[in-house]
């Protein structure tokens, strides 16, 4: 009896949400019904950052594959549409952050991309000429927020952090920034090109 009531409650909540127009991420698409497969060629890199093209290309493929709404294929001849993405720039800027007791230095990295999704026949399905993602990190121990999700997903612990010089802190965090930016950019591109508006 209790199980039946719980099931009915779950079904009622689901029906309520879908009746109001809500969907769960990955459960729908704004693409035409005949666009079922997408080819994602190597991302063009107009920045001076070596290897960034590979990082962003992999993040895009993972993002588009993760929901199963479209099939990512490895050849254009098998695709209904092609997603072309270009990294326009990658900039690093240093800024000073004033705290209650001290002054810390942070580095903010900003990546700007453009992307377009076209049918293999050439018809435009989606385009965004300004996809911007940014992340700031501390360049010394006092500016690193060890409770942040970005730090927690990184490769150094808060104990190790105290043993590193400012230069080592910066270098360590720089290694984490690019994959994080690529993942965020891929999410934005997927949301714009494929995911339905809520």
Backbone as a chain_set.jsonl record, in Angstrom:
{"seq": "XXXXXXXXXXXXXXXXXXXXXXXXXXXXXXXXXXXXXXXXXXXXXXXXXXXXXXXXXXXXXXXXXXXXXXXXXXXXXXXXXXXXXXXXXXXXXXXXXXXXXXXXXXXXXXXXXXXXXXXXXXXXXXXXXXXXXXXXXXXXXXXXXXXXXXXXXXXXXXXXXXXXXXXXXXXXXXXXXXXXXXXXXXXXXXXXXXXXXX", "coords": {"N": [[0.824, -1.19, 0.0], [1.891, 1.305, 0.897], [4.036, 1.497, -0.863], [2.677, 1.668, -3.292], [1.426, 4.156, -2.98], [3.675, 5.834, -2.847], [4.702, 5.452, -5.426], [2.588, 6.483, -6.941], [2.76, 9.125, -6.112], [5.248, 9.914, -7.113], [4.769, 9.642, -9.869], [2.74, 11.557, -10.111], [4.115, 13.953, -9.506], [5.971, 13.975, -11.613], [4.218, 14.153, -13.826], [3.054, 16.618, -13.27], [5.272, 18.352, -13.476], [6.057, 17.961, -16.184], [3.732, 18.726, -17.478], [3.731, 21.415, -16.975], [5.641, 22.261, -18.647], [8.251, 21.743, -17.997], [11.347, 20.046, -18.404], [13.779, 17.465, -17.983], [17.307, 17.997, -18.012], [18.817, 17.024, -21.004], [16.754, 15.426, -21.768], [15.323, 16.224, -23.928], [15.14, 18.01, -27.1], [15.888, 20.768, -29.257], [16.374, 20.395, -31.806], [15.546, 19.557, -35.227], [13.442, 16.687, -35.905], [14.676, 14.892, -37.68], [17.381, 15.185, -37.353], [19.65, 13.325, -36.083], [22.233, 12.5, -35.732], [25.482, 13.79, -35.134], [28.449, 15.266, -36.292], [31.51, 16.157, -34.914], [34.087, 17.954, -35.717], [37.692, 18.476, -35.312], [38.344, 21.128, -33.133], [38.958, 24.442, -34.116], [41.775, 26.361, -33.337], [42.463, 29.535, -32.551], [43.935, 30.741, -30.648], [47.018, 31.183, -28.774], [47.574, 29.061, -27.202], [48.923, 26.004, -26.815], [47.667, 22.766, -27.53], [45.093, 23.266, -26.68], [43.003, 22.989, -28.467], [42.593, 20.197, -28.634], [41.697, 19.66, -26.02], [39.271, 21.1, -25.839], [37.826, 19.978, -27.972], [37.517, 17.309, -27.109], [36.021, 17.741, -24.773], [33.64, 18.765, -25.871], [32.727, 16.563, -27.395], [32.311, 14.683, -25.345], [30.295, 16.008, -23.866], [28.14, 16.134, -25.725], [27.729, 13.448, -26.204], [26.948, 12.502, -23.726], [24.205, 12.727, -23.035], [22.711, 11.333, -24.889], [20.859, 12.295, -26.677], [21.537, 13.035, -29.232], [23.523, 11.276, -31.605], [26.967, 11.069, -31.604], [29.096, 10.99, -34.243], [31.973, 9.61, -35.997], [32.67, 10.383, -38.529], [32.02, 12.719, -41.12], [30.407, 11.921, -43.217], [28.577, 10.189, -42.089], [26.901, 11.737, -40.647], [24.059, 13.815, -39.744], [24.258, 16.443, -39.181], [26.767, 19.003, -38.664], [28.956, 20.178, -36.208], [30.772, 22.967, -35.902], [33.394, 24.497, -34.235], [35.227, 27.255, -33.027], [38.022, 28.451, -31.313], [38.362, 31.617, -30.308], [39.89, 33.285, -28.666], [42.165, 33.188, -25.861], [42.67, 34.491, -22.839], [44.703, 35.662, -20.18], [44.536, 37.341, -17.183], [45.822, 39.266, -14.549], [44.711, 40.157, -11.353], [44.079, 42.175, -8.473], [42.804, 41.282, -5.378], [41.068, 42.546, -2.728], [40.981, 41.709, 0.6], [39.548, 41.313, 3.915], [41.63, 41.316, 5.761], [43.965, 41.217, 4.251], [45.759, 41.508, 1.097], [45.34, 39.847, -1.926], [46.458, 38.094, -4.833], [44.919, 37.292, -7.863], [44.441, 35.235, -10.741], [42.706, 35.523, -13.693], [41.331, 33.577, -16.171], [40.113, 33.735, -19.395], [38.15, 32.387, -21.925], [37.116, 32.659, -25.24], [34.806, 31.627, -27.613], [33.417, 30.608, -30.795], [30.625, 29.104, -32.362], [28.895, 26.91, -34.619], [26.134, 25.058, -35.773], [25.351, 23.097, -38.414], [23.282, 21.594, -40.895], [24.321, 18.811, -42.886], [23.834, 19.475, -45.434], [24.194, 22.165, -45.453], [22.393, 23.989, -44.346], [21.712, 26.275, -41.751], [21.436, 25.492, -38.344], [21.963, 26.35, -35.75], [23.715, 29.037, -34.181], [26.319, 30.768, -32.51], [28.216, 33.467, -31.969], [29.707, 34.314, -29.842], [30.68, 32.78, -27.336], [31.44, 32.819, -24.099], [33.593, 31.982, -21.482], [34.867, 31.945, -18.169], [37.303, 31.749, -15.547], [38.553, 32.266, -12.336], [41.523, 32.038, -10.398], [43.465, 31.657, -7.412], [46.732, 33.025, -6.963], [48.462, 32.726, -4.945], [48.818, 31.109, -1.741], [47.031, 32.353, 0.074], [44.98, 33.298, -1.505], [43.646, 31.192, -2.558], [40.694, 29.399, -2.665], [39.962, 26.901, -0.796], [37.681, 25.507, -0.225], [36.137, 25.536, -2.466], [34.398, 24.13, -5.32], [35.886, 23.877, -7.632], [38.54, 23.751, -6.649], [38.36, 21.432, -5.094], [37.987, 19.478, -7.035], [40.417, 19.388, -8.164], [43.955, 18.47, -8.376], [45.565, 18.825, -6.147], [45.918, 18.866, -2.586], [44.617, 20.647, 0.302], [46.507, 20.527, 2.308], [48.883, 20.004, 0.916], [48.993, 22.374, -0.466], [49.982, 24.344, 1.287], [52.668, 23.849, 1.257], [53.656, 24.702, -1.13], [55.246, 27.033, -3.372], [54.398, 30.406, -4.453], [54.595, 30.506, -7.227], [54.449, 27.784, -7.896], [51.88, 27.229, -6.968], [50.326, 28.761, -8.722], [50.996, 27.556, -11.199], [50.087, 24.935, -10.782], [47.314, 25.331, -10.477], [46.723, 26.475, -12.961], [46.911, 24.282, -14.636], [44.538, 23.011, -14.118], [42.608, 24.795, -14.93], [42.124, 24.99, -17.778], [40.861, 22.478, -18.655], [38.514, 22.763, -17.085], [37.396, 25.143, -18.108], [36.963, 24.305, -20.735], [35.03, 22.298, -20.356], [32.898, 23.831, -19.334], [32.433, 25.547, -21.51], [31.657, 23.665, -23.432], [29.284, 22.772, -22.276], [27.714, 25.105, -22.43], [27.562, 25.415, -25.213], [26.271, 23.037, -25.965], [23.835, 23.4, -24.565], [22.843, 25.641, -25.931], [22.679, 24.769, -28.623], [21.316, 22.32, -28.66], [19.759, 21.616, -26.318], [16.453, 22.016, -25.005], [14.75, 25.125, -24.295], [13.967, 26.104, -20.986]], "CA": [[0.0, 0.0, 0.0], [2.782, 2.461, 0.992], [4.798, 1.537, -2.111], [1.77, 2.153, -4.33], [1.235, 5.588, -2.757], [4.92, 6.488, -3.241], [4.764, 5.422, -6.893], [1.598, 7.429, -7.447], [3.283, 10.459, -5.821], [6.318, 10.165, -8.082], [4.122, 9.838, -11.166], [2.022, 12.829, -10.055], [5.113, 15.021, -9.593], [6.489, 13.96, -12.981], [3.172, 14.683, -14.706], [2.92, 18.036, -12.979], [6.414, 19.065, -14.048], [6.037, 17.93, -17.644], [2.569, 19.499, -17.924], [4.096, 22.83, -16.864], [6.664, 22.554, -19.641], [9.592, 21.43, -17.507], [11.949, 18.777, -18.806], [15.07, 17.255, -17.357], [18.361, 18.233, -18.981], [19.157, 15.862, -21.788], [15.586, 14.628, -22.12], [14.662, 16.779, -25.095], [15.996, 18.691, -28.043], [15.28, 21.75, -30.137], [16.749, 20.02, -33.168], [14.497, 18.891, -36.005], [13.415, 15.244, -35.618], [15.534, 14.102, -38.568], [18.793, 15.371, -36.992], [19.904, 12.328, -35.04], [23.674, 12.275, -35.567], [26.295, 15.001, -35.29], [29.896, 15.123, -36.41], [32.231, 17.264, -34.275], [35.494, 17.924, -36.145], [38.664, 19.116, -34.427], [38.094, 22.548, -32.902], [39.998, 25.34, -34.622], [42.353, 27.123, -32.232], [43.092, 30.796, -32.942], [44.732, 31.256, -29.532], [48.414, 30.726, -28.797], [47.686, 27.992, -26.209], [49.119, 24.694, -27.444], [46.892, 21.653, -26.991], [43.75, 23.671, -26.274], [42.054, 22.434, -29.434], [42.284, 18.82, -28.225], [40.942, 19.685, -24.766], [37.905, 21.562, -26.117], [37.176, 18.983, -28.833], [37.136, 16.18, -26.266], [34.928, 18.177, -23.891], [32.422, 18.844, -26.689], [32.266, 15.205, -27.717], [31.775, 14.088, -24.11], [29.036, 16.672, -23.527], [27.09, 15.749, -26.665], [27.472, 12.007, -26.053], [26.501, 12.134, -22.387], [22.757, 12.69, -22.867], [22.109, 10.387, -25.818], [19.84, 12.926, -27.512], [22.083, 12.87, -30.575], [24.628, 10.337, -31.7], [28.181, 11.697, -32.12], [29.731, 10.054, -35.176], [33.376, 9.955, -36.232], [32.882, 10.818, -39.916], [30.976, 13.627, -41.579], [29.51, 11.195, -44.107], [27.579, 9.477, -41.299], [26.19, 12.711, -39.815], [22.973, 14.661, -40.245], [24.686, 17.827, -38.956], [28.173, 19.182, -38.279], [29.198, 21.251, -35.245], [32.091, 23.579, -36.046], [33.692, 25.406, -33.127], [36.516, 27.929, -33.144], [38.487, 29.204, -30.144], [38.774, 32.931, -30.789], [40.964, 33.827, -27.828], [42.359, 32.752, -24.478], [43.397, 35.583, -22.188], [44.949, 35.579, -18.747], [44.726, 38.658, -16.59], [46.067, 39.24, -13.111], [44.009, 41.228, -10.646], [44.269, 42.202, -7.034], [41.57, 41.14, -4.618], [41.263, 43.068, -1.378], [40.241, 41.007, 1.628], [39.394, 42.044, 5.172], [42.914, 41.455, 6.445], [45.132, 41.246, 3.383], [45.58, 41.655, -0.337], [45.761, 38.637, -2.622], [46.479, 38.195, -6.282], [44.233, 36.232, -8.575], [44.567, 35.223, -12.185], [41.465, 35.132, -14.348], [41.505, 33.104, -17.531], [38.879, 33.857, -20.159], [38.183, 31.788, -23.252], [36.002, 33.07, -26.091], [34.661, 30.709, -28.742], [32.228, 30.726, -31.617], [30.222, 27.796, -32.851], [27.695, 26.809, -35.436], [25.67, 23.718, -36.106], [24.707, 23.11, -39.727], [22.991, 20.327, -41.568], [25.375, 18.477, -43.845], [23.459, 20.162, -46.679], [24.6, 23.555, -45.309], [21.394, 24.815, -43.661], [22.102, 26.626, -40.397], [20.531, 25.082, -37.267], [22.28, 27.134, -34.549], [24.985, 29.767, -34.262], [26.632, 31.719, -31.45], [29.537, 34.013, -32.257], [30.371, 34.806, -28.634], [30.539, 31.925, -26.162], [32.499, 33.279, -23.202], [33.702, 31.308, -20.189], [35.992, 32.496, -17.407], [37.533, 31.192, -14.217], [39.638, 32.902, -11.608], [42.203, 31.203, -9.398], [44.444, 32.352, -6.591], [48.124, 32.801, -7.347], [49.213, 32.391, -3.742], [48.014, 30.304, -0.827], [45.978, 33.12, 0.733], [43.896, 33.609, -2.447], [43.023, 29.954, -3.014], [39.519, 29.013, -1.882], [40.067, 25.437, -0.735], [36.35, 24.91, -0.093], [35.423, 25.639, -3.743], [34.273, 22.899, -6.102], [37.01, 23.825, -8.575], [39.714, 23.275, -5.936], [38.107, 20.055, -4.666], [38.124, 18.568, -8.173], [41.796, 19.469, -8.633], [44.879, 17.393, -8.043], [46.338, 19.074, -4.936], [45.117, 18.966, -1.37], [44.88, 21.869, 1.066], [47.756, 20.297, 3.048], [49.972, 20.2, -0.046], [48.991, 23.774, -0.869], [50.822, 25.13, 2.195], [54.079, 23.56, 0.989], [54.018, 25.179, -2.465], [55.548, 28.454, -3.574], [53.363, 31.107, -5.227], [54.72, 30.09, -8.634], [53.936, 26.415, -7.993], [50.425, 27.308, -6.796], [49.776, 29.253, -9.983], [51.165, 26.535, -12.239], [49.202, 23.815, -10.461], [45.93, 25.707, -10.77], [46.598, 26.685, -14.403], [46.683, 22.974, -15.26], [43.131, 22.638, -13.922], [41.711, 25.788, -15.517], [41.742, 24.743, -19.172], [39.79, 21.476, -18.742], [37.285, 23.308, -16.511], [36.835, 26.081, -19.082], [36.478, 23.52, -21.882], [33.78, 21.647, -19.948], [31.871, 24.871, -19.24], [32.127, 25.981, -22.875], [30.909, 22.574, -24.074], [27.923, 22.787, -21.724], [27.01, 26.25, -23.008], [27.305, 25.148, -26.631], [25.216, 22.011, -25.996], [22.58, 24.014, -24.141], [22.346, 26.521, -26.987], [22.439, 24.088, -29.899], [20.511, 21.095, -28.574], [18.823, 21.517, -25.192], [15.285, 22.904, -25.082], [14.65, 26.175, -23.283], [13.057, 25.775, -19.878]], "C": [[0.873, 1.261, 0.0], [3.576, 2.621, -0.299], [3.938, 2.094, -3.235], [1.547, 3.659, -4.196], [2.479, 6.361, -3.18], [5.033, 6.544, -4.757], [3.793, 6.426, -7.496], [2.077, 8.863, -7.218], [4.365, 10.843, -6.821], [5.733, 10.438, -9.451], [3.413, 11.191, -11.202], [2.983, 14.009, -10.185], [5.663, 15.114, -11.011], [5.475, 14.563, -13.943], [2.982, 16.178, -14.504], [4.045, 18.838, -13.628], [6.365, 19.087, -15.568], [4.849, 18.694, -18.194], [2.858, 20.99, -17.887], [5.177, 23.208, -17.868], [8.074, 22.267, -19.195], [10.049, 20.094, -18.08], [13.275, 18.667, -18.076], [16.149, 17.418, -18.414], [18.715, 16.93, -19.68], [17.956, 15.081, -22.253], [14.867, 15.143, -23.357], [15.657, 17.481, -25.991], [15.2, 19.718, -28.83], [15.602, 21.441, -31.59], [15.564, 19.412, -33.911], [14.571, 17.376, -35.794], [14.343, 14.403, -36.495], [17.023, 14.286, -38.286], [19.08, 14.477, -35.788], [21.387, 12.097, -34.78], [24.439, 13.541, -35.916], [27.767, 14.611, -35.387], [30.533, 16.368, -35.799], [33.697, 17.174, -34.703], [36.39, 18.599, -35.118], [38.376, 20.605, -34.338], [39.271, 23.356, -33.436], [40.472, 26.225, -33.488], [43.054, 28.367, -32.757], [43.862, 31.439, -31.791], [46.161, 30.736, -29.665], [48.641, 29.562, -27.83], [47.773, 26.636, -26.907], [48.27, 23.632, -26.761], [45.462, 21.997, -26.615], [42.672, 23.109, -27.204], [41.628, 21.022, -29.041], [41.401, 18.793, -26.981], [39.484, 20.066, -25.025], [37.154, 20.558, -26.984], [36.688, 17.8, -28.013], [35.978, 16.543, -25.342], [33.609, 18.263, -24.655], [31.866, 17.458, -26.985], [31.669, 14.52, -26.492], [30.424, 14.685, -23.747], [27.899, 16.202, -24.432], [26.749, 14.266, -26.557], [26.765, 11.683, -24.743], [24.987, 12.02, -22.236], [22.059, 11.752, -23.834], [21.015, 10.972, -26.692], [20.24, 12.843, -28.981], [23.253, 11.898, -30.499], [25.829, 11.079, -32.292], [28.906, 10.656, -32.969], [31.141, 10.524, -35.501], [33.702, 10.337, -37.671], [31.711, 11.68, -40.357], [29.963, 12.919, -42.465], [28.406, 10.44, -43.382], [26.642, 10.428, -40.547], [25.03, 13.376, -40.55], [23.347, 16.134, -40.129], [26.141, 17.846, -38.487], [28.268, 20.384, -37.337], [30.627, 21.748, -35.417], [32.27, 24.613, -34.94], [35.09, 25.966, -33.333], [36.813, 28.647, -31.835], [39.02, 30.527, -30.677], [39.932, 33.49, -29.983], [41.002, 33.136, -26.487], [43.23, 33.817, -23.831], [43.532, 35.315, -20.703], [45.223, 36.985, -18.237], [44.909, 38.504, -15.093], [45.33, 40.41, -12.484], [44.256, 41.088, -9.159], [42.91, 42.155, -6.35], [41.848, 41.592, -3.192], [40.37, 42.308, -0.406], [40.132, 41.861, 2.876], [40.757, 42.326, 5.799], [44.111, 41.591, 5.52], [44.745, 41.439, 1.923], [46.115, 40.393, -1.003], [45.703, 38.875, -4.121], [45.764, 37.006, -6.878], [44.516, 36.362, -10.064], [43.236, 34.769, -12.754], [41.778, 34.75, -15.785], [40.154, 33.128, -18.219], [39.081, 33.248, -21.532], [36.927, 32.223, -24.0], [35.992, 32.166, -27.321], [33.474, 31.142, -29.604], [31.899, 29.344, -32.143], [29.002, 27.886, -33.73], [27.412, 25.355, -35.748], [24.899, 23.827, -37.405], [24.372, 21.696, -40.165], [24.129, 20.046, -42.539], [25.079, 19.083, -45.214], [23.811, 21.642, -46.633], [23.623, 24.44, -44.564], [21.787, 25.024, -42.196], [21.029, 26.21, -39.391], [20.72, 25.934, -36.006], [23.606, 27.834, -34.767], [25.104, 30.692, -33.06], [28.063, 32.189, -31.672], [30.306, 34.469, -31.037], [30.022, 33.932, -27.431], [31.721, 32.264, -25.261], [32.439, 32.512, -21.892], [34.941, 31.843, -19.484], [36.094, 31.801, -16.063], [38.718, 31.911, -13.596], [40.227, 31.938, -10.591], [43.195, 32.062, -8.629], [45.855, 32.029, -7.045], [49.038, 32.671, -6.141], [48.257, 31.71, -2.767], [46.846, 31.075, -0.224], [44.792, 33.402, -0.185], [43.183, 32.368, -2.947], [41.865, 29.602, -2.084], [39.458, 27.488, -1.875], [38.722, 24.75, -0.567], [35.561, 24.961, -1.401], [35.395, 24.298, -4.463], [35.439, 22.751, -7.066], [38.273, 23.295, -7.891], [39.553, 21.803, -5.562], [38.288, 19.065, -5.807], [39.543, 18.558, -8.722], [42.669, 18.353, -8.088], [45.721, 17.649, -6.795], [45.399, 19.22, -3.742], [45.455, 20.274, -0.652], [46.16, 21.739, 1.89], [48.954, 20.538, 2.14], [50.117, 21.667, -0.423], [49.939, 24.61, -0.016], [52.31, 24.942, 1.922], [54.562, 24.152, -0.335], [54.35, 26.664, -2.468], [54.42, 29.076, -4.395], [53.399, 30.672, -6.691], [54.158, 28.673, -8.834], [52.421, 26.38, -7.829], [49.773, 27.724, -8.105], [49.837, 28.181, -11.054], [50.22, 25.356, -12.014], [47.761, 24.133, -10.822], [45.709, 25.96, -12.255], [46.313, 25.37, -15.122], [45.237, 22.537, -15.155], [42.174, 23.573, -14.657], [41.226, 25.384, -16.897], [40.705, 23.637, -19.32], [38.463, 21.977, -18.167], [36.607, 24.274, -17.473], [36.261, 25.336, -20.279], [35.149, 22.85, -21.565], [32.64, 22.654, -19.882], [31.46, 25.371, -20.625], [31.3, 24.927, -23.601], [29.473, 22.537, -23.581], [27.102, 23.924, -22.324], [26.645, 26.001, -24.471], [26.203, 24.094, -26.763], [23.871, 22.623, -25.644], [21.977, 24.895, -25.223], [21.918, 25.786, -28.242], [21.412, 22.973, -29.811], [19.412, 21.164, -27.518], [17.645, 22.47, -25.365], [15.34, 23.971, -24.006], [13.665, 25.744, -22.214], [12.089, 26.908, -19.669]], "O": [[0.641, 2.179, -0.787], [3.772, 3.737, -0.779], [4.407, 2.899, -4.04], [1.485, 4.362, -5.205], [2.369, 7.419, -3.799], [5.418, 7.572, -5.313], [4.129, 7.134, -8.445], [1.824, 9.732, -8.053], [4.391, 11.97, -7.315], [6.158, 11.374, -10.128], [3.475, 11.895, -12.21], [2.69, 14.965, -10.903], [5.806, 16.211, -11.551], [5.83, 15.392, -14.781], [2.771, 16.917, -15.466], [3.803, 19.872, -14.25], [6.608, 20.128, -16.178], [4.943, 19.263, -19.281], [2.297, 21.752, -18.675], [5.584, 24.369, -17.927], [9.017, 22.524, -19.944], [9.27, 19.151, -18.224], [13.823, 19.665, -17.608], [15.957, 17.036, -19.569], [18.888, 15.886, -19.05], [18.1, 14.157, -23.054], [13.885, 14.539, -23.787], [16.851, 17.545, -25.697], [13.998, 19.564, -29.044], [15.154, 22.143, -32.497], [14.68, 18.82, -33.294], [15.648, 16.842, -35.533], [14.753, 13.314, -36.091], [17.851, 13.62, -38.906], [18.792, 14.826, -34.644], [21.763, 11.564, -33.736], [24.099, 14.261, -36.854], [28.252, 13.745, -34.659], [30.149, 17.493, -36.12], [34.466, 16.407, -34.122], [35.906, 19.218, -34.17], [38.186, 21.267, -35.358], [40.43, 22.997, -33.232], [39.656, 26.783, -32.753], [44.129, 28.266, -33.348], [44.383, 32.546, -31.931], [46.467, 29.948, -30.56], [49.777, 29.121, -27.654], [46.805, 26.181, -27.515], [48.173, 23.612, -25.534], [44.689, 21.106, -26.263], [41.565, 22.795, -26.767], [40.446, 20.686, -29.106], [40.466, 17.996, -26.897], [38.571, 19.434, -24.495], [35.969, 20.312, -26.757], [35.563, 17.336, -28.203], [35.059, 15.746, -25.15], [32.567, 17.871, -24.13], [30.668, 17.217, -26.839], [30.638, 13.853, -26.591], [29.507, 13.959, -23.363], [26.807, 15.904, -23.947], [25.607, 13.871, -26.793], [26.052, 10.683, -24.662], [24.524, 11.273, -21.375], [20.899, 11.407, -23.609], [20.312, 10.232, -27.38], [19.406, 12.614, -29.856], [23.881, 11.733, -29.453], [25.719, 11.658, -33.372], [29.28, 9.588, -32.485], [31.472, 11.694, -35.306], [34.86, 10.586, -38.006], [30.559, 11.41, -40.014], [28.786, 13.277, -42.467], [27.398, 10.087, -43.994], [25.702, 9.983, -39.888], [25.014, 13.487, -41.776], [22.836, 16.974, -40.87], [26.669, 16.853, -37.987], [27.737, 21.457, -37.621], [31.58, 21.032, -35.112], [31.423, 25.482, -34.733], [36.009, 25.261, -33.751], [35.965, 29.366, -31.306], [40.008, 30.556, -31.41], [40.848, 34.096, -30.539], [40.008, 32.57, -26.031], [44.38, 34.021, -24.222], [42.615, 34.814, -20.053], [46.039, 37.719, -18.794], [44.228, 37.704, -14.451], [45.328, 41.518, -13.022], [44.599, 40.015, -8.662], [41.992, 42.894, -6.704], [42.754, 41.082, -2.533], [39.151, 42.269, -0.571], [40.577, 43.009, 2.888], [41.012, 43.421, 6.302], [45.173, 42.035, 5.956], [43.568, 41.521, 1.572], [47.209, 39.927, -0.683], [44.983, 39.75, -4.602], [45.966, 35.864, -6.463], [44.791, 37.448, -10.573], [42.699, 33.741, -12.342], [42.411, 35.508, -16.52], [39.17, 32.606, -17.695], [40.055, 33.551, -22.222], [35.819, 32.164, -23.467], [37.013, 31.965, -27.978], [32.64, 31.943, -29.181], [32.787, 28.515, -32.345], [28.187, 28.801, -33.613], [28.316, 24.545, -35.955], [23.913, 24.559, -37.493], [25.078, 20.738, -39.85], [24.824, 20.97, -42.964], [25.971, 19.191, -46.056], [23.739, 22.32, -47.658], [23.986, 25.552, -44.179], [22.146, 24.077, -41.496], [19.854, 26.535, -39.562], [19.76, 26.206, -35.285], [24.501, 27.318, -35.436], [24.131, 31.318, -32.64], [29.006, 31.403, -31.575], [31.429, 34.958, -31.158], [29.179, 34.294, -26.611], [32.873, 32.022, -25.624], [31.384, 32.401, -21.269], [35.944, 32.156, -20.126], [35.1, 31.328, -15.513], [39.743, 32.135, -14.24], [39.516, 31.126, -10.001], [43.695, 33.065, -9.138], [46.145, 30.907, -7.46], [50.251, 32.522, -6.291], [47.04, 31.736, -2.952], [45.772, 30.505, -0.03], [43.705, 33.715, 0.3], [42.207, 32.478, -3.69], [42.036, 29.517, -0.868], [38.97, 26.867, -2.819], [38.624, 23.536, -0.747], [34.429, 24.48, -1.448], [36.253, 23.443, -4.247], [35.926, 21.644, -7.297], [38.998, 22.487, -8.471], [40.491, 21.018, -5.695], [38.701, 17.929, -5.575], [39.843, 17.803, -9.646], [42.195, 17.424, -7.434], [46.514, 16.791, -6.409], [44.249, 19.64, -3.876], [46.454, 20.924, -0.962], [46.83, 22.74, 2.144], [49.921, 21.191, 2.533], [51.223, 22.148, -0.669], [50.626, 25.489, -0.535], [53.124, 25.781, 2.309], [55.757, 24.108, -0.628], [53.814, 27.444, -1.681], [53.589, 28.366, -4.962], [52.354, 30.492, -7.317], [53.476, 28.403, -9.823], [51.748, 25.583, -8.483], [48.793, 27.121, -8.544], [48.847, 27.924, -11.74], [49.624, 24.845, -12.962], [47.065, 23.302, -11.405], [44.622, 25.692, -12.767], [45.566, 25.341, -16.099], [44.751, 21.781, -15.997], [41.05, 23.183, -14.973], [40.025, 25.431, -17.16], [39.735, 23.828, -20.053], [37.4, 21.656, -18.7], [35.387, 24.235, -17.639], [35.195, 25.692, -20.781], [34.245, 22.831, -22.4], [31.531, 22.36, -20.328], [30.277, 25.592, -20.882], [30.348, 25.26, -24.306], [28.549, 22.3, -24.359], [25.94, 23.737, -22.682], [25.546, 26.339, -24.909], [25.299, 24.244, -27.586], [22.879, 22.396, -26.337], [20.762, 24.907, -25.42], [20.91, 26.133, -28.857], [20.707, 22.705, -30.784], [18.264, 20.811, -27.791], [17.819, 23.6, -25.819], [15.906, 23.755, -22.934], [12.657, 25.099, -22.502], [11.236, 26.836, -18.784]]}, "num_chains": 1, "name": "protein.A"}
